[in-house]
């Protein structure tokens, strides 16, 4: 895992969120849309969160990620 890989994964997660109708996806749907492993998604979410591009919340069943 290196900085370039994390940046690439962040781009994939961002595109998946951008392409959803509500600009919001649960973690399970992000995984399905991007085909990334859970640790890759978490690294990407850290990247996007640090840049202030996403908001992460929890519901009863899943982690929910939304574009700002």
Gaussian input, Z-matrix of N, CA and C with variables (Angstrom, degrees):
# hf/3-21g

backbone

0 1
 N
 C     1     B1
 C     2     B2     1     A1
 N     3     B3     2     A2     1     D1
 C     4     B4     3     A3     2     D2
 C     5     B5     4     A4     3     D3
 N     6     B6     5     A5     4     D4
 C     7     B7     6     A6     5     D5
 C     8     B8     7     A7     6     D6
 N     9     B9     8     A8     7     D7
 C    10    B10     9     A9     8     D8
 C    11    B11    10    A10     9     D9
 N    12    B12    11    A11    10    D10
 C    13    B13    12    A12    11    D11
 C    14    B14    13    A13    12    D12
 N    15    B15    14    A14    13    D13
 C    16    B16    15    A15    14    D14
 C    17    B17    16    A16    15    D15
 N    18    B18    17    A17    16    D16
 C    19    B19    18    A18    17    D17
 C    20    B20    19    A19    18    D18
 N    21    B21    20    A20    19    D19
 C    22    B22    21    A21    20    D20
 C    23    B23    22    A22    21    D21
 N    24    B24    23    A23    22    D22
 C    25    B25    24    A24    23    D23
 C    26    B26    25    A25    24    D24
 N    27    B27    26    A26    25    D25
 C    28    B28    27    A27    26    D26
 C    29    B29    28    A28    27    D27
 N    30    B30    29    A29    28    D28
 C    31    B31    30    A30    29    D29
 C    32    B32    31    A31    30    D30
 N    33    B33    32    A32    31    D31
 C    34    B34    33    A33    32    D32
 C    35    B35    34    A34    33    D33
 N    36    B36    35    A35    34    D34
 C    37    B37    36    A36    35    D35
 C    38    B38    37    A37    36    D36
 N    39    B39    38    A38    37    D37
 C    40    B40    39    A39    38    D38
 C    41    B41    40    A40    39    D39
 N    42    B42    41    A41    40    D40
 C    43    B43    42    A42    41    D41
 C    44    B44    43    A43    42    D42
 N    45    B45    44    A44    43    D43
 C    46    B46    45    A45    44    D44
 C    47    B47    46    A46    45    D45
 N    48    B48    47    A47    46    D46
 C    49    B49    48    A48    47    D47
 C    50    B50    49    A49    48    D48
 N    51    B51    50    A50    49    D49
 C    52    B52    51    A51    50    D50
 C    53    B53    52    A52    51    D51
 N    54    B54    53    A53    52    D52
 C    55    B55    54    A54    53    D53
 C    56    B56    55    A55    54    D54
 N    57    B57    56    A56    55    D55
 C    58    B58    57    A57    56    D56
 C    59    B59    58    A58    57    D57
 N    60    B60    59    A59    58    D58
 C    61    B61    60    A60    59    D59
 C    62    B62    61    A61    60    D60
 N    63    B63    62    A62    61    D61
 C    64    B64    63    A63    62    D62
 C    65    B65    64    A64    63    D63
 N    66    B66    65    A65    64    D64
 C    67    B67    66    A66    65    D65
 C    68    B68    67    A67    66    D66
 N    69    B69    68    A68    67    D67
 C    70    B70    69    A69    68    D68
 C    71    B71    70    A70    69    D69
 N    72    B72    71    A71    70    D70
 C    73    B73    72    A72    71    D71
 C    74    B74    73    A73    72    D72
 N    75    B75    74    A74    73    D73
 C    76    B76    75    A75    74    D74
 C    77    B77    76    A76    75    D75
 N    78    B78    77    A77    76    D76
 C    79    B79    78    A78    77    D77
 C    80    B80    79    A79    78    D78
 N    81    B81    80    A80    79    D79
 C    82    B82    81    A81    80    D80
 C    83    B83    82    A82    81    D81
 N    84    B84    83    A83    82    D82
 C    85    B85    84    A84    83    D83
 C    86    B86    85    A85    84    D84
 N    87    B87    86    A86    85    D85
 C    88    B88    87    A87    86    D86
 C    89    B89    88    A88    87    D87
 N    90    B90    89    A89    88    D88
 C    91    B91    90    A90    89    D89
 C    92    B92    91    A91    90    D90
 N    93    B93    92    A92    91    D91
 C    94    B94    93    A93    92    D92
 C    95    B95    94    A94    93    D93
 N    96    B96    95    A95    94    D94
 C    97    B97    96    A96    95    D95
 C    98    B98    97    A97    96    D96
 N    99    B99    98    A98    97    D97
 C   100   B100    99    A99    98    D98
 C   101   B101   100   A100    99    D99
 N   102   B102   101   A101   100   D100
 C   103   B103   102   A102   101   D101
 C   104   B104   103   A103   102   D102
 N   105   B105   104   A104   103   D103
 C   106   B106   105   A105   104   D104
 C   107   B107   106   A106   105   D105
 N   108   B108   107   A107   106   D106
 C   109   B109   108   A108   107   D107
 C   110   B110   109   A109   108   D108
 N   111   B111   110   A110   109   D109
 C   112   B112   111   A111   110   D110
 C   113   B113   112   A112   111   D111
 N   114   B114   113   A113   112   D112
 C   115   B115   114   A114   113   D113
 C   116   B116   115   A115   114   D114
 N   117   B117   116   A116   115   D115
 C   118   B118   117   A117   116   D116
 C   119   B119   118   A118   117   D117
 N   120   B120   119   A119   118   D118
 C   121   B121   120   A120   119   D119
 C   122   B122   121   A121   120   D120
 N   123   B123   122   A122   121   D121
 C   124   B124   123   A123   122   D122
 C   125   B125   124   A124   123   D123
 N   126   B126   125   A125   124   D124
 C   127   B127   126   A126   125   D125
 C   128   B128   127   A127   126   D126
 N   129   B129   128   A128   127   D127
 C   130   B130   129   A129   128   D128
 C   131   B131   130   A130   129   D129
 N   132   B132   131   A131   130   D130
 C   133   B133   132   A132   131   D131
 C   134   B134   133   A133   132   D132
 N   135   B135   134   A134   133   D133
 C   136   B136   135   A135   134   D134
 C   137   B137   136   A136   135   D135
 N   138   B138   137   A137   136   D136
 C   139   B139   138   A138   137   D137
 C   140   B140   139   A139   138   D138
 N   141   B141   140   A140   139   D139
 C   142   B142   141   A141   140   D140
 C   143   B143   142   A142   141   D141
 N   144   B144   143   A143   142   D142
 C   145   B145   144   A144   143   D143
 C   146   B146   145   A145   144   D144
 N   147   B147   146   A146   145   D145
 C   148   B148   147   A147   146   D146
 C   149   B149   148   A148   147   D147
 N   150   B150   149   A149   148   D148
 C   151   B151   150   A150   149   D149
 C   152   B152   151   A151   150   D150
 N   153   B153   152   A152   151   D151
 C   154   B154   153   A153   152   D152
 C   155   B155   154   A154   153   D153
 N   156   B156   155   A155   154   D154
 C   157   B157   156   A156   155   D155
 C   158   B158   157   A157   156   D156
 N   159   B159   158   A158   157   D157
 C   160   B160   159   A159   158   D158
 C   161   B161   160   A160   159   D159
 N   162   B162   161   A161   160   D160
 C   163   B163   162   A162   161   D161
 C   164   B164   163   A163   162   D162
 N   165   B165   164   A164   163   D163
 C   166   B166   165   A165   164   D164
 C   167   B167   166   A166   165   D165
 N   168   B168   167   A167   166   D166
 C   169   B169   168   A168   167   D167
 C   170   B170   169   A169   168   D168
 N   171   B171   170   A170   169   D169
 C   172   B172   171   A171   170   D170
 C   173   B173   172   A172   171   D171
 N   174   B174   173   A173   172   D172
 C   175   B175   174   A174   173   D173
 C   176   B176   175   A175   174   D174
 N   177   B177   176   A176   175   D175
 C   178   B178   177   A177   176   D176
 C   179   B179   178   A178   177   D177
 N   180   B180   179   A179   178   D178
 C   181   B181   180   A180   179   D179
 C   182   B182   181   A181   180   D180
 N   183   B183   182   A182   181   D181
 C   184   B184   183   A183   182   D182
 C   185   B185   184   A184   183   D183
 N   186   B186   185   A185   184   D184
 C   187   B187   186   A186   185   D185
 C   188   B188   187   A187   186   D186
 N   189   B189   188   A188   187   D187
 C   190   B190   189   A189   188   D188
 C   191   B191   190   A190   189   D189
 N   192   B192   191   A191   190   D190
 C   193   B193   192   A192   191   D191
 C   194   B194   193   A193   192   D192
 N   195   B195   194   A194   193   D193
 C   196   B196   195   A195   194   D194
 C   197   B197   196   A196   195   D195
 N   198   B198   197   A197   196   D196
 C   199   B199   198   A198   197   D197
 C   200   B200   199   A199   198   D198
 N   201   B201   200   A200   199   D199
 C   202   B202   201   A201   200   D200
 C   203   B203   202   A202   201   D201

   B1=1.4534
   B2=1.5295
   B3=1.3085
   B4=1.4594
   B5=1.5233
   B6=1.2957
   B7=1.4657
   B8=1.5309
   B9=1.3374
   B10=1.4684
   B11=1.5208
   B12=1.3360
   B13=1.4708
   B14=1.5212
   B15=1.3300
   B16=1.4656
   B17=1.5293
   B18=1.3158
   B19=1.4668
   B20=1.5217
   B21=1.3198
   B22=1.4680
   B23=1.5240
   B24=1.3318
   B25=1.4662
   B26=1.5238
   B27=1.3290
   B28=1.4613
   B29=1.5263
   B30=1.3195
   B31=1.4634
   B32=1.5122
   B33=1.3247
   B34=1.4669
   B35=1.5266
   B36=1.3189
   B37=1.4714
   B38=1.5268
   B39=1.3247
   B40=1.4639
   B41=1.5314
   B42=1.3302
   B43=1.4710
   B44=1.5188
   B45=1.3396
   B46=1.4655
   B47=1.5260
   B48=1.3258
   B49=1.4664
   B50=1.5286
   B51=1.3092
   B52=1.4653
   B53=1.5241
   B54=1.3216
   B55=1.4706
   B56=1.5201
   B57=1.3336
   B58=1.4621
   B59=1.5281
   B60=1.3086
   B61=1.4749
   B62=1.5214
   B63=1.3226
   B64=1.4593
   B65=1.5265
   B66=1.3425
   B67=1.4700
   B68=1.5218
   B69=1.3417
   B70=1.4606
   B71=1.5184
   B72=1.3508
   B73=1.4581
   B74=1.5225
   B75=1.3203
   B76=1.4504
   B77=1.5221
   B78=1.3177
   B79=1.4583
   B80=1.5260
   B81=1.3209
   B82=1.4755
   B83=1.5232
   B84=1.3219
   B85=1.4659
   B86=1.5243
   B87=1.3357
   B88=1.4692
   B89=1.5196
   B90=1.3198
   B91=1.4706
   B92=1.5287
   B93=1.3140
   B94=1.4695
   B95=1.5327
   B96=1.3244
   B97=1.4685
   B98=1.5269
   B99=1.3365
   B100=1.4621
   B101=1.5208
   B102=1.3252
   B103=1.4725
   B104=1.5396
   B105=1.3305
   B106=1.4587
   B107=1.5231
   B108=1.3425
   B109=1.4571
   B110=1.5221
   B111=1.3335
   B112=1.4659
   B113=1.5262
   B114=1.3375
   B115=1.4668
   B116=1.5231
   B117=1.3211
   B118=1.4694
   B119=1.5273
   B120=1.3245
   B121=1.4689
   B122=1.5221
   B123=1.3257
   B124=1.4651
   B125=1.5234
   B126=1.3276
   B127=1.4654
   B128=1.5298
   B129=1.3420
   B130=1.4674
   B131=1.5225
   B132=1.3397
   B133=1.4607
   B134=1.5239
   B135=1.3172
   B136=1.4601
   B137=1.5155
   B138=1.3244
   B139=1.4696
   B140=1.5307
   B141=1.3438
   B142=1.4658
   B143=1.5274
   B144=1.3257
   B145=1.4586
   B146=1.5178
   B147=1.3182
   B148=1.4727
   B149=1.5323
   B150=1.3370
   B151=1.4626
   B152=1.5289
   B153=1.3332
   B154=1.4612
   B155=1.5226
   B156=1.3287
   B157=1.4650
   B158=1.5230
   B159=1.3420
   B160=1.4622
   B161=1.5188
   B162=1.3399
   B163=1.4525
   B164=1.5237
   B165=1.3320
   B166=1.4613
   B167=1.5239
   B168=1.3396
   B169=1.4552
   B170=1.5226
   B171=1.3131
   B172=1.4636
   B173=1.5158
   B174=1.3231
   B175=1.4468
   B176=1.5281
   B177=1.2963
   B178=1.4657
   B179=1.5264
   B180=1.3188
   B181=1.4551
   B182=1.5156
   B183=1.3151
   B184=1.4591
   B185=1.5295
   B186=1.3084
   B187=1.4569
   B188=1.5252
   B189=1.3193
   B190=1.4617
   B191=1.5327
   B192=1.3306
   B193=1.4610
   B194=1.5147
   B195=1.3354
   B196=1.4591
   B197=1.5155
   B198=1.3281
   B199=1.4655
   B200=1.5181
   B201=1.3216
   B202=1.4680
   B203=1.5132
   A1=107.33
   A2=115.80
   A3=120.29
   A4=110.17
   A5=116.16
   A6=122.06
   A7=112.12
   A8=116.75
   A9=119.48
   A10=111.36
   A11=116.59
   A12=120.49
   A13=110.82
   A14=116.32
   A15=119.85
   A16=110.56
   A17=116.66
   A18=120.30
   A19=111.97
   A20=116.49
   A21=121.05
   A22=110.71
   A23=116.24
   A24=120.10
   A25=110.99
   A26=116.69
   A27=120.50
   A28=110.28
   A29=116.72
   A30=120.65
   A31=112.04
   A32=116.83
   A33=120.42
   A34=111.29
   A35=116.20
   A36=119.93
   A37=110.01
   A38=117.18
   A39=121.15
   A40=110.64
   A41=117.09
   A42=120.88
   A43=111.30
   A44=116.89
   A45=120.18
   A46=110.49
   A47=116.96
   A48=120.78
   A49=110.89
   A50=116.31
   A51=121.73
   A52=111.39
   A53=116.67
   A54=121.20
   A55=113.29
   A56=118.12
   A57=119.39
   A58=108.78
   A59=116.35
   A60=120.70
   A61=112.55
   A62=116.83
   A63=120.73
   A64=112.83
   A65=116.92
   A66=122.93
   A67=111.02
   A68=115.13
   A69=123.91
   A70=108.72
   A71=116.54
   A72=121.19
   A73=109.19
   A74=115.30
   A75=120.22
   A76=109.32
   A77=116.17
   A78=121.01
   A79=111.72
   A80=116.58
   A81=120.62
   A82=111.04
   A83=117.22
   A84=120.38
   A85=112.03
   A86=116.98
   A87=120.01
   A88=109.12
   A89=115.61
   A90=120.23
   A91=110.63
   A92=116.62
   A93=121.19
   A94=111.32
   A95=116.58
   A96=120.95
   A97=112.62
   A98=116.63
   A99=119.73
   A100=113.66
   A101=117.50
   A102=122.79
   A103=111.90
   A104=116.94
   A105=121.31
   A106=109.97
   A107=116.05
   A108=121.78
   A109=108.43
   A110=115.69
   A111=119.89
   A112=111.67
   A113=118.40
   A114=119.14
   A115=111.87
   A116=117.38
   A117=120.86
   A118=110.47
   A119=116.07
   A120=120.43
   A121=110.20
   A122=116.72
   A123=119.84
   A124=111.57
   A125=117.12
   A126=120.53
   A127=110.06
   A128=116.10
   A129=120.95
   A130=110.92
   A131=117.09
   A132=120.29
   A133=111.06
   A134=116.87
   A135=119.98
   A136=111.54
   A137=115.52
   A138=121.81
   A139=109.89
   A140=115.34
   A141=120.03
   A142=111.59
   A143=116.74
   A144=120.56
   A145=111.36
   A146=116.53
   A147=121.24
   A148=110.55
   A149=116.02
   A150=120.18
   A151=112.45
   A152=117.62
   A153=121.43
   A154=113.81
   A155=116.72
   A156=120.13
   A157=113.90
   A158=117.28
   A159=120.40
   A160=111.16
   A161=114.30
   A162=123.48
   A163=105.63
   A164=116.37
   A165=121.04
   A166=108.22
   A167=116.13
   A168=122.10
   A169=108.66
   A170=116.03
   A171=121.94
   A172=109.06
   A173=115.90
   A174=119.28
   A175=106.23
   A176=118.88
   A177=121.74
   A178=112.67
   A179=117.61
   A180=120.16
   A181=115.59
   A182=118.84
   A183=119.64
   A184=111.94
   A185=115.38
   A186=122.09
   A187=106.39
   A188=117.58
   A189=122.10
   A190=108.60
   A191=114.86
   A192=121.53
   A193=108.66
   A194=116.99
   A195=122.76
   A196=109.74
   A197=116.06
   A198=120.07
   A199=108.54
   A200=115.44
   A201=121.60
   A202=108.85
   D1=121.67
   D2=177.03
   D3=-131.61
   D4=172.37
   D5=-174.42
   D6=-59.68
   D7=-36.91
   D8=179.45
   D9=-66.86
   D10=-41.05
   D11=178.66
   D12=-63.12
   D13=-44.49
   D14=-179.25
   D15=-62.72
   D16=-40.12
   D17=176.97
   D18=-62.70
   D19=-39.78
   D20=177.71
   D21=-64.78
   D22=-45.22
   D23=178.85
   D24=-63.19
   D25=-38.92
   D26=178.05
   D27=-61.16
   D28=-39.81
   D29=177.05
   D30=-63.10
   D31=-40.12
   D32=178.98
   D33=-65.69
   D34=-42.64
   D35=178.55
   D36=-65.59
   D37=-42.86
   D38=179.17
   D39=-59.68
   D40=-44.92
   D41=179.40
   D42=-62.52
   D43=-40.53
   D44=178.75
   D45=-61.90
   D46=-43.18
   D47=178.50
   D48=-66.65
   D49=-41.73
   D50=-178.98
   D51=-64.30
   D52=-33.42
   D53=-177.82
   D54=-83.08
   D55=-10.93
   D56=177.48
   D57=-79.71
   D58=149.44
   D59=-176.22
   D60=-59.53
   D61=-38.74
   D62=-175.43
   D63=-97.63
   D64=-0.69
   D65=-175.47
   D66=58.86
   D67=27.92
   D68=-179.73
   D69=-138.99
   D70=135.36
   D71=176.14
   D72=-142.66
   D73=149.71
   D74=170.01
   D75=-78.07
   D76=162.05
   D77=-178.56
   D78=-57.43
   D79=-39.42
   D80=179.60
   D81=-62.09
   D82=-41.02
   D83=179.68
   D84=-72.24
   D85=-33.29
   D86=174.93
   D87=-62.84
   D88=-44.35
   D89=179.61
   D90=-61.37
   D91=-42.66
   D92=179.60
   D93=-66.30
   D94=-41.63
   D95=-176.44
   D96=-71.98
   D97=-33.53
   D98=-174.03
   D99=-100.34
   D100=-20.02
   D101=-175.49
   D102=64.09
   D103=20.27
   D104=178.19
   D105=-86.67
   D106=156.35
   D107=174.73
   D108=-76.27
   D109=160.22
   D110=-176.46
   D111=-58.91
   D112=-42.52
   D113=-179.18
   D114=-67.94
   D115=-30.26
   D116=175.88
   D117=-69.01
   D118=-40.57
   D119=177.46
   D120=-64.07
   D121=-42.69
   D122=-179.62
   D123=-63.14
   D124=-40.45
   D125=176.59
   D126=-62.89
   D127=-42.40
   D128=179.07
   D129=-63.66
   D130=-40.22
   D131=178.87
   D132=-65.69
   D133=-36.93
   D134=175.56
   D135=-61.23
   D136=-42.90
   D137=178.64
   D138=-61.03
   D139=-51.78
   D140=-177.36
   D141=-66.34
   D142=-36.50
   D143=177.81
   D144=-65.41
   D145=-41.60
   D146=179.40
   D147=-63.34
   D148=-33.37
   D149=178.24
   D150=-81.44
   D151=-5.24
   D152=178.98
   D153=74.61
   D154=25.73
   D155=-176.58
   D156=-96.32
   D157=-12.05
   D158=-178.27
   D159=-134.56
   D160=161.84
   D161=170.43
   D162=-124.47
   D163=133.55
   D164=-179.77
   D165=-113.61
   D166=127.49
   D167=177.44
   D168=-130.69
   D169=170.66
   D170=177.03
   D171=-118.98
   D172=141.94
   D173=165.98
   D174=-118.43
   D175=-170.51
   D176=-174.95
   D177=-61.88
   D178=-30.24
   D179=-170.70
   D180=-116.94
   D181=-16.35
   D182=-170.29
   D183=-155.12
   D184=162.70
   D185=169.06
   D186=-85.40
   D187=133.18
   D188=-175.92
   D189=-115.13
   D190=128.92
   D191=-179.02
   D192=-114.34
   D193=131.71
   D194=179.86
   D195=-129.57
   D196=142.98
   D197=172.16
   D198=-74.60
   D199=145.47
   D200=178.53
   D201=-81.03

